[in-house]
Amino acid sequence: MALAEQFEQSGNRLFRNRSFIPAVLFVAATVAILIDKNQFIHFQVMWWNILCLLISIKGLLIRAFTIGYTPGGTSGRNTKEGQIAEVLNTKGIYSIVRHPLYLGNFFMWFGIILYTAIPWLIVFSLAFFWLYYERIMFAEEQFIRKKFGQSFIDWSSKTPAFIPDIRLYQKADLPFSLKNVLKREYSGLFAMIFSFAYLNALNNFVQYRHVYLDLKWQIAGIAGLLIYITLRTLKKSTKILNTEGR
């Protein structure tokens, strides 16, 4: 089998199982905190907490910006069953970077892993993320190339894959939909908050030998849970968050 076909097949398998990425990083972070106390900065330093949280929020905002302008049936809306693309999306954030959702994922998880302040874990996570998503991006682009042909080639030849070039920005065709963002990103917000709270509690246990969650993360966790329950209820039980064409 040609190397390109191997990359595509493995990328499709990884795409279908991409929900396991957080699990791998959680296990790695747990092991790292339990066995390595050589943090280059203490996890309770407030400015460090804020910096790491802002990095993760940046990733969430990139995802929100992408989803808020993305119409239904485009290359930005894929499922666990496989790739879906009725229309090639080249406007909005897709005019400056080809894989904005994966870019958002990177910043979300980088902020969380950075919070551990364990150098080798940070390096491992960066390498793991890149190797994993490189295959996924390759498989996704192979699918889009086959479906859209020259349109994809023209777009990809000028649009960076992962590092945005804001000089290329073109206004999206649709207005921003906050409802679409709330409908699709509430679980990501909760996962982000839960991850920080989990690492804080684990760090406290290792450092002080008792289970304790800092007050700031207690408040954030409760707020995140309430938002999650509210938005999930609205999504599952009502049509309030539905947006035509999204």
Steps between C-alpha positions, in 0.01 A plus 500: 500500500632845410605722789234758411229235526638382834494856629142544379377176656669565833373858494143382450534255790642772724222736390234254609673455835609859562284516814768287669758781474390659831517158668861449388599846621315448830686177566833657405436805720392283795809281479726804458361679806520185714860416412661837428490793744754705304264771384667811362232713667261425786150416381334736753672814371208718393654655189592151378142381550372801306753460217424130447126562518523784247688274257224240525231766467675621185455152355133496600449840337663381177257208494209731581597744223524210255172338596313828528552576131497147360193398295361150506644236271846649460846359551492637853226267618622141526372205698645197673372285212726680255558812296208714381531784249217616277664840450864604522521771765762761402361817660527642850769336709542234229646772279800537733554140617383165367449322835371759751318248721818301552686823568242578766539152647875551518477817708228355726709198592834681497379737773387205710823304460709813552326542838684190628834685449679169438738548205517144367119467510462822301747377237330157484156658461614731219655207313197278560257769384695572184550135399135421568347798324744496209352169388144624554562818300661300222203262475251787513676686221519187286124465533436866414748494212320203341162666541577860398803459275640825365298712744681334788839530328449873439392559862769284661777651286452840662353414843730373778415164655551585867663842554248773406580783263257778592594698188296250298176551693175507303170578665274199559182470297277445805459710816641375829265259683544500878230236526702262285804556720308439821339190353828342394767628740348470849662161553841637398470782754411257777781260401750786514391613848482144629852431372650796684309410817613137479866594461472749786348238731759240399784747555361587843484133591859436393634813667298503823374140529135586521228548241425867458386723215600867506207737548540661156464160334208406726316810378600441138397134524155579641443772239616270221272220617197731517571631150544144372171378651309805377626489141473123473138518620422772247665298222331170582158619612432816300567663164623828649858444382406386151613725217375457144774395260752413774 
